[in-house]
Amino acid sequence: IALSILAIFQTVKPGANNWVTSDVNILVPYWSLGIANNMFMTLLIIYRMLTIRFAIRNALETNEGLKIYLSISAMLIESAALYSIVGIIFIILYARNSNAYNPVLAILDHVVVCLTFDNIEIKTAYDSI
């Protein structure tokens, strides 16, 4: 929360925006922590789901009906990986002050808004057939 407030403060100063470098650039750690948090939370969710899957398998002594846990885990990994890879590329380019981050930012926005959710919907529809 504190890093978000600092990032907002840095961008609302007169004459400043996200793309003007200053003495202290808060946006690189802000985006880095956001992507790291996404990856960490995804791993925690998958760990919890697989732990429950193994507990159910041991209690029922069968694998029948437990495939859904692996399908959901794969779906979460695919979605998080897509966002994380594009985000890491963006952070590297932005931190190096390369102009190549502009198209990557457009791709990152598209990944976040469209592809991640479409990936989940397509995978869900395919698995339900």
C-alpha positions as CSV (number, residue, x, y, z in Angstrom):
1,I,0.0,0.0,0.0
2,A,2.8,2.4,0.9
3,L,4.6,1.7,-2.4
4,S,1.3,2.4,-4.3
5,I,0.9,5.7,-2.5
6,L,4.5,6.7,-3.3
7,A,4.0,5.7,-7.0
8,I,0.8,7.9,-7.2
9,F,2.6,10.7,-5.5
10,Q,5.5,10.4,-8.0
11,T,3.2,10.5,-11.0
12,V,0.9,13.4,-9.9
13,K,3.7,15.9,-9.3
14,P,3.6,18.8,-11.8
15,G,5.5,17.9,-15.0
16,A,5.9,14.3,-14.0
17,N,4.4,11.1,-15.5
18,N,5.2,7.4,-15.5
19,W,7.8,7.7,-18.2
20,V,9.9,10.5,-16.9
21,T,12.8,9.2,-14.9
22,S,13.5,10.9,-11.6
23,D,16.1,10.6,-8.9
24,V,14.1,7.8,-7.2
25,N,11.9,5.7,-9.5
26,I,9.2,4.1,-7.5
27,L,7.5,2.4,-10.4
28,V,10.1,-0.3,-11.1
29,P,9.8,-1.7,-7.5
30,Y,6.0,-1.2,-7.7
31,W,5.6,-3.3,-10.8
32,S,8.2,-5.8,-9.7
33,L,6.4,-6.4,-6.4
34,G,3.1,-6.7,-8.2
35,I,4.4,-9.4,-10.5
36,A,6.2,-11.2,-7.7
37,N,3.0,-11.1,-5.6
38,N,1.0,-12.6,-8.5
39,M,3.5,-15.5,-8.9
40,F,3.7,-16.1,-5.2
41,M,0.0,-16.1,-4.6
42,T,-0.5,-18.4,-7.6
43,L,2.0,-20.9,-6.2
44,L,0.3,-20.7,-2.8
45,I,-3.1,-21.4,-4.3
46,I,-1.8,-24.3,-6.3
47,Y,0.0,-25.7,-3.3
48,R,-3.2,-25.6,-1.3
49,M,-5.2,-27.2,-4.0
50,L,-2.8,-30.1,-4.5
51,T,-2.6,-30.6,-0.7
52,I,-6.3,-31.0,-0.6
53,R,-6.2,-33.3,-3.6
54,F,-3.7,-35.6,-1.9
55,A,-5.7,-35.5,1.3
56,I,-8.9,-36.5,-0.5
57,R,-7.1,-39.2,-2.5
58,N,-5.7,-40.7,0.7
59,A,-9.1,-40.5,2.5
60,L,-11.1,-42.0,-0.4
61,E,-8.3,-44.3,-1.7
62,T,-9.3,-43.5,-5.3
63,N,-8.2,-41.0,-8.0
64,E,-11.7,-40.8,-9.5
65,G,-13.0,-37.3,-9.8
66,L,-9.7,-35.6,-8.7
67,K,-8.6,-34.6,-12.2
68,I,-10.3,-31.3,-11.8
69,Y,-7.7,-30.2,-9.3
70,L,-4.9,-30.7,-11.8
71,S,-6.9,-29.0,-14.6
72,I,-7.5,-25.9,-12.4
73,S,-3.8,-25.9,-11.3
74,A,-2.7,-26.0,-15.0
75,M,-5.1,-23.2,-15.8
76,L,-3.8,-21.0,-13.0
77,I,-0.2,-21.7,-14.0
78,E,-0.8,-20.8,-17.6
79,S,-2.6,-17.6,-16.8
80,A,0.0,-16.5,-14.2
81,A,2.9,-17.4,-16.5
82,L,1.6,-15.4,-19.4
83,Y,1.2,-12.3,-17.3
84,S,4.5,-12.8,-15.5
85,I,6.7,-13.3,-18.5
86,V,5.4,-10.2,-20.3
87,G,5.6,-8.2,-17.1
88,I,9.2,-9.2,-16.5
89,I,10.1,-8.2,-20.0
90,F,8.4,-4.9,-19.5
91,I,10.2,-4.2,-16.2
92,I,13.6,-5.0,-17.7
93,L,13.0,-2.7,-20.7
94,Y,11.5,0.1,-18.5
95,A,14.3,-0.1,-15.9
96,R,16.9,0.2,-18.7
97,N,15.1,3.3,-20.2
98,S,14.6,1.5,-23.5
99,N,11.9,2.8,-25.8
100,A,11.0,-0.8,-26.6
101,Y,8.9,-0.9,-23.5
102,N,6.0,1.0,-25.3
103,P,4.8,-1.9,-27.4
104,V,5.4,-4.3,-24.5
105,L,3.2,-2.2,-22.3
106,A,0.4,-2.5,-24.9
107,I,0.9,-6.2,-25.0
108,L,0.9,-6.3,-21.1
109,D,-2.4,-4.4,-21.0
110,H,-3.9,-6.8,-23.6
111,V,-2.6,-9.9,-21.6
112,V,-4.1,-8.6,-18.4
113,V,-7.4,-7.5,-19.8
114,C,-8.1,-10.1,-22.5
115,L,-5.8,-13.1,-22.8
116,T,-5.7,-14.2,-19.2
117,F,-9.5,-14.4,-18.8
118,D,-10.0,-15.8,-22.3
119,N,-7.4,-18.5,-21.5
120,I,-9.5,-19.5,-18.4
121,E,-12.8,-19.5,-20.3
122,I,-11.4,-21.5,-23.2
123,K,-9.8,-24.1,-20.9
124,T,-13.0,-24.4,-18.8
125,A,-15.2,-24.8,-21.9
126,Y,-12.8,-27.4,-23.4
127,D,-12.6,-29.4,-20.2
128,S,-16.4,-29.5,-19.8
129,I,-16.9,-31.2,-23.2
